[in-house]
Amino acid sequence: MVTEPVRAEALRLAGGGDLPAYVYDLPALRAHAAGVRGALAGTAELYYAVKANPAAEILRALVPYVDGFEVASGGELAHVREVAPDLPIAFSGPGKTDAELALALTPGVHRLHVESPRELARLIALGAPADVLLRANPDLPGEDTRQAAASPFGMDQDGLAACLPLLAAAPHIRVRGLHTHLTWAQHDAPAMAALARRVTSWALPWLRAHLPGLTEPELDLGGGMGVDYRAPDQVFDWKAYAAALPAALPATGARLRVEPGRSLTAYHGWYVTDVLDVKRNHGRDYAVLRGGTHHLRTPVARGHDQPFTVLHRAIAGPALTGPATLVGQLCTPRDVLARDVPVTGLRPGDLVVFELAGAYAWNLSHHEFLMHPPPRFRYLD
């Protein structure tokens, strides 16, 4: 939904000719993050996956409510250290370079997530102590793990086994536990908790069998809490998820960690633009918007219609009513933000405020294509 502060800011931006623009509601973000932190208190640590939205203002707003940040590149690491130098960092991500592995050995990096036996060997060769989690991609039963199992991320049981002799010869590398990320876009909190139970029922016995000296194992369950772009007002039920998590942990002293990204920030960002033209072409109605997917690539990347609210400003001129496709200014048929969605009286000059634009939006987009001007950014506080 479009909150009143966002609505007022959208109209102000339009009046000043400052569109397109991203508008972020930082008080609402803080309140949401505080609620998530409260739900998880005493059950799991909360890290924010910086890849979802690395804006400095977003990170600073989250600092009081998260236990740390998860980064996936040397660039993200440097950025987080500059913005929030005192919070622990987990360094994840595939394809780490030797330079990035060296960065992961510097102060501030709390955990390094190892993706493969060869990455582990390269880390060992650097000769410095490191606290690591092995990223596991086990073959667990269930529809919700198939996408992960078919991905290049992490290690299956054979890959994990190949790490064991390397670790036995490298006491300076301290394995603290396992990192798993076995699902994406799961909207159902009880189903997410059930997955956590399946993960722990495999992971804890594996750790006991192969790393018997590990007295306080850590299990990073990753993210994957879904945001439903078809129902923008429905928020992942963190209380239900947290309430079900203790059943995933037998009395072993293990520590759980989650690292959501999208489900923390998506709800608190909006992409605001206006209608430049309306037209009918081969039986389909189109609204041509200022900006487009070079600013907000999310709907193309995920194959959905981006939810939106229309703020009517125009009182005359051609109007669209009925199914319409909202497109941007790019010279590609893929520049589509929403396809065949119902509108009423949509005219050139009206504002379109796209919701759920606080994650994987501007930072995911191909900014330079056609060299249109970038959007403005407004952080309401």
N, C-alpha and C positions, 0 to 999 in steps of 0.2 A: 504494500500500500504506500501511497505518497503521504507522508506526514505533513502537518501544517507548516513547520519550518522549511521543509523542502519545497513545498508548493510556493511559499512566499519567495524563497530564493530563486526558484525557477522563473517566476514572473519578473523578478528584479533583473535577473541576468538577461532575459529576453528584452526587457525595456532598454537595457544598455547596449544591446547588440553584441552580447558576449556569449553567443551560442556557436557550436555545441559546448556543453560543460558537464563535468562530473561534479556531483554534489554528495558529500558524505556527512552523515549525522553522527558526530563523535559521541555526544551524550547517550544516544541510543546504543551505539556500539559498546560503550563502557557498561551500560546496564545489562546488555546481553552477555558480555564476557563475564561480568560478576555473577550472573545467574548460572552460567556453565561452571565456573570455578566453584561456586557454592554447592552445586549438585555433585561434583566430583570429589569434594573435600573428604579426605580420609580414605578415599578409594583408589584414585589414580592421579598422577601428575598430569598437568596440562601444558603442552608445548604448542605454540602456534607455527603452522607451516608457512613460512614467509613467502613461498612461491605463489600463494593465493593472491596476495596484495602486499607488495613490499614498501608501499609509500611510508615515508618517515613519520608522517602524522598518524597513520594507522598504527604503526609499531609503538609509538610513544603512548597512544591511547590504551594499548593492550598491556603495557609493562606492568601495571599494578595487579593484573589479574591472571597472568600466566607464570608458570614455573621456568619457562625457557623458550627459546626459539629453535625451530628446525630449519636448516639451510641446506641447499643442494648445489652450491657452487662457491668458488672462491670469491666471486663478486658479491653474492648474497652475504657471505661471511663478513667481508670488509664493511659492507653497508650496515649490517646489524651491529657490529662492534662500534661503529661511529654513532649510531642512534641510541643504542642501549648497551653500553659497555659492561654493565655489571651482571647481566643475566646469563645463565648457562646456555650453551649452544650445542645442539646435536647436528653433526655434519653428515648428511645423507646424500643420496643421489648416485646414479650410475656413471661410469666413465670418468672417474676422478683422475686428473693428471698428477704427475709426480709433484708438481708445484702445489697443487691443492692438498695432496696428502701431507706435504711438509707443513702447510698452513694449519692442518688439522692437529698438528702436534704442538701448536703454540698455546699459551695460556688463554683460557676462556672457552675452549672447546671441551665440553663436558664428556661427550661421547662421539665416537666416529663409527658410522655404520658401514661395515665391510660388505661389499657386493659380490665378491668372487674369490676363489683361492688365489688367483694371480694378483688381484688387488691386495690381498693379505700378504703375499710374498713381497710385493713392492713396498708395502708398509714396513714389514720386518726389516728389509734391507736398509731402511733409513736409520735404524739403530736406536731410536729414541723410544722411551716408554709411551704407551698409549692405552687408554681405556676404550674398549670397542664393544659393539654389539654386532653379531653376525646376522646379516639380513637373510631370513629364511623364506623360501617360497615352497612350502611343503604341499604334497598332493593329498589334501584333505577332502573328505566327501562334502558334497553340497553344491548347489547351483551357484551360490554367491562367491565361490572361490575359483570358478573356472576361468574367469577373465584374468585373474592374477596368475594362475598356473600357466596360462598361455603367453605370459609376458616375458620380457628379457630380464626382469628385475629379480634380484636376490638369488638364492641358491636352493636347489632341491636337495633331497637327502644325500645324493652322491656328492654334490658340491660341498655340503657341510662336512661330510666325512673326509673329503680331501683337505680340509683346513686343519684337521686334528693333528696330523704329524708335523705340520708347519708350526702350530702353536706349541707343541711339546718341545720343540727345539728353540723356542723364542720366548723365554719367561718374561721379557720386558713388555710383551703384549698381553694385557690383562683382559680376558673376555668377561664382561659383566652380564651378558645375557643375549637375548635374541630380539630382533626387530622383524615384525611381520606387517604386511599391508595387503590384506587378502581380499579386499572388496572396494568398490567405488559406488558412490551414489545410492547408498542404502538409506531409505527413508524410514524404515521400520526399526524403532529402537529395540524392541524385544528380539527381533531377528539379529540385530547387531550384537546384542549381548550374548545370544546363542552362539554366534560365530566366535566371540571372545572365549566362550567356554570350550569350543572345539579346539581353538588355538592353544589354550593353556593345557588342555588334557593331552595334547601332543608335545608341547614345548617343554613343560616341566619334567616329564620322564626323560626326554632327550637330554636335557641339561644334566640331570642326575646321573644318567648312564655315562655320559662322555666328559663331563666336567665336574666330577664328584667333589672337588674342593670349593666349589662356588656355593657360599653359604647364604647369600642374599641375591638370588637371581632377579634380573630385570627383564620384563617383557614389554616391549614397545608395540602396542597394537595398531599403530599408524592412525590414519584418518579414515575417510570414506563415508562419514556421516552425510547423508544426502540433503540436497536442496532441490525442492520440487518446483521446477519452472512452470509447471502447469497449475500450481496452487501456491502462489507466492506468499500467502498469509499463513501457510502451514510451516511450522518450525520444528526441526528435529527435537524429540522429547528427551532432553538430557537427563531429567529427573528419573524417568523410567529406565533409561540406559544405566545410569549410575546405580540405581537401586538393584538392578539385576547383576551388576558386575561382581559383587562379593561371592556369588555362587561360582564364579569362574576361578576363584582362588582357594584351593585347599590351604590348610594351616601350614604353609611352608616358608613364610617370611618373604615371599616373592613380592616385588614391586611392579605395579602396572603404570604404564604411561600411554597417553593418547596424544596425537598431534594433528588435530583438525586444522583446516585452512578455510575452505569455502564456507563451511557451516558456521564459522564465527563472523566473517566479514561481509558475505554476499548480501545480507538483508539491509545493510546500512549504507549502500551506495546506489546512486541513480545517475543515469545518463540522460541529459536533457537536450533536446534539439527541437527544431521547428520544421514545418512542412513547407517545402519550396514549390511543389507542383503536384497536381493530381491529374491522372490521365486514364484512359481506357485503351487497352491494346489487346487485340485478339481475344476479346471477350472477358478479359481480366482487368480489374481496377487496381491501379497502383497509386501509392502516395510516395513521392520522392522527397526524402528528408535531407536536411543539411547534415554532413558527416556520414557515418555508415560503419561498416564492419572494420575499417582501418582504425576506428576508435574503439569499437565494441565487437570483438570477434567471437564472443562467447556463443551466440546462437549458431553460427556456422561451425565452430569447433565441436559443439556438442549435438548439433542436429535438432534443435528445438526452436520454437517461437519464443522470443524474449517478451515476457509480460510487460504491459505498459498501461499508462493512464493518459488520456487526452485532456489537456487544459484548453478549452475553446477560447480563442481570442477574436477570430475573424467572424464577422457578421454578414459578409457578402462574398460573392464569388462562387466558383464551382465547388461542389461538395460531394463527398463520397458517403454513401450509406449502404451497408451490407458488407459482404466479404471483400477485403482489400489486402494487398500485399505491400508491406512497408519496406522500401529499399533506400539505399544511400546514393552517394554521388560517384561511386567507382564504376569504371568501365569493365565490369564483369557481372555476369548473371548470378554470381554467388553472393553479391552484396545485398543479402536479404536479412532483415532483422526479425520479421514476422510474416508468415505466408497465409493468405486467405483467412484473415481474422476479422471478426465483426467490428465495424466502426459505424458511428452515427454522425452525420453532418461534419465530416472531417474536411477542412478547407486549408488552402495555403495561408500560412500565418499562424495556424494553431500550433500549440506546443505538444510534443510527445515526450513523456517522461518514462523512460525504461527502468523497470525495477530489477532487483537482484543483480545489480551491476557493481557490487562491492568486492567481487573476487573474480580472478581470471578474466579480466575485462581489458582495460587499457594496457596492462603489462603483457597481455597475451597477443596483442593486435599488431598488424603489419603497418606501422605508422607512416612509413615514407611512400607508400604506393600512391602515385599521382601527385604527391607533394601538396596535398591540402593542408591548411593550417591545423595545428593541434587543438584539442579542446582546452577550455579553461578548467581549473580545479578549485573547488570551494570546499572548505572543511568547516562545517558549522560547529560551534562550541559554546 
